[in-house]
Amino acid sequence: MTRLSCHNREVIFRKVCRLVETKHFNPKLNGVDWGSVVEARRDRILQIESPEEFEKEIHDLVSQLKTSQSENPRERTSLPSFCLTGVFGR
C-alpha cells in the first residue's frame, strides 16, 4: 500500500487550505469560520498515511463549506493514489 510522507501530507493540506481561502467563489465562505474548521481537523488529517483515507478527510474538510461541489463524496470519482504522490516526482 502506498503511503504519503508527513511532508507530502503537510504540503497538500496547506495547499488545499490556501486555495479555499484565496480561490473559493464565495469570499465569505458561506459564513463558515474556515480557520477554526481547519485547526480543529488539522492534526487528525495530517496523521493519516493512506492516500485514500487522506483524500477522504480532505474532502470532508472542504465539504464543511456546504457547497454542491463538495457534497456527496461517494458520487464523485476518486483520484488514483498515484495522483497525490505523483505531484512530488516519485
C-alpha positions as CSV (number, residue, x, y, z in Angstrom):
1,M,0.0,0.0,0.0
2,T,1.3,3.4,-0.9
3,R,1.7,5.9,2.0
4,L,2.1,9.6,2.0
5,S,5.0,11.1,3.8
6,C,4.4,13.5,6.6
7,H,5.9,16.3,4.4
8,N,3.7,15.4,1.5
9,R,0.5,15.4,3.6
10,E,1.5,18.8,5.1
11,V,2.2,20.3,1.6
12,I,-1.2,19.1,0.3
13,F,-3.1,20.1,3.3
14,R,-1.6,23.7,3.3
15,K,-2.2,24.0,-0.4
16,V,-5.9,22.9,-0.1
17,C,-6.5,25.3,2.8
18,R,-4.8,28.2,0.9
19,L,-6.8,27.5,-2.3
20,V,-10.0,27.6,-0.4
21,E,-9.0,30.9,1.3
22,T,-7.9,32.5,-2.0
23,K,-10.0,30.9,-4.8
24,H,-13.4,30.0,-3.3
25,F,-16.1,31.5,-5.4
26,N,-17.8,32.9,-2.3
27,P,-15.3,35.2,-0.4
28,K,-17.3,34.9,2.8
29,L,-17.0,31.1,2.5
30,N,-20.7,30.6,3.1
31,G,-20.3,32.0,6.6
32,V,-18.0,29.2,7.7
33,D,-15.1,30.1,10.0
34,W,-12.7,28.3,7.8
35,G,-9.7,28.9,10.1
36,S,-11.4,27.2,13.0
37,V,-12.6,24.3,10.9
38,V,-9.0,23.8,9.6
39,E,-7.4,24.0,13.1
40,A,-10.0,21.6,14.5
41,R,-9.2,18.9,11.9
42,R,-5.5,19.6,11.1
43,D,-3.8,17.2,13.5
44,R,-6.1,14.3,12.7
45,I,-5.8,14.8,8.9
46,L,-2.0,15.1,9.0
47,Q,-1.7,11.8,10.9
48,I,-3.3,9.8,8.1
49,E,-0.8,7.9,5.9
50,S,-3.2,6.1,3.5
51,P,-3.7,8.2,0.3
52,E,-7.3,7.1,0.1
53,E,-8.2,8.0,3.7
54,F,-6.2,11.3,3.4
55,E,-8.2,12.2,0.3
56,K,-11.5,11.3,2.1
57,E,-10.6,13.5,5.1
58,I,-9.5,16.4,2.9
59,H,-12.8,16.1,1.0
60,D,-14.7,16.1,4.3
61,L,-12.8,19.2,5.4
62,V,-13.8,21.1,2.2
63,S,-17.4,19.8,2.5
64,Q,-17.8,21.9,5.6
65,L,-18.2,24.8,3.2
66,K,-21.6,23.4,2.3
67,T,-21.3,23.8,-1.5
68,S,-22.7,21.5,-4.1
69,Q,-19.2,20.8,-5.4
70,S,-18.1,19.4,-2.0
71,E,-21.1,17.2,-1.1
72,N,-21.8,13.5,-1.6
73,P,-18.2,12.2,-1.8
74,R,-19.4,8.7,-3.0
75,E,-21.0,10.2,-6.1
76,R,-17.7,11.5,-7.4
77,T,-14.8,9.6,-8.8
78,S,-11.8,9.3,-6.5
79,L,-8.4,10.2,-7.8
80,P,-6.0,7.3,-8.1
81,S,-3.5,7.3,-5.2
82,F,-0.6,8.0,-7.7
83,C,-2.1,11.4,-8.3
84,L,-1.2,12.6,-4.8
85,T,2.2,11.1,-4.7
86,G,3.0,11.8,-8.4
87,V,2.9,15.5,-7.6
88,F,6.1,15.1,-5.7
89,G,8.1,13.4,-8.5
90,R,8.1,9.8,-7.3
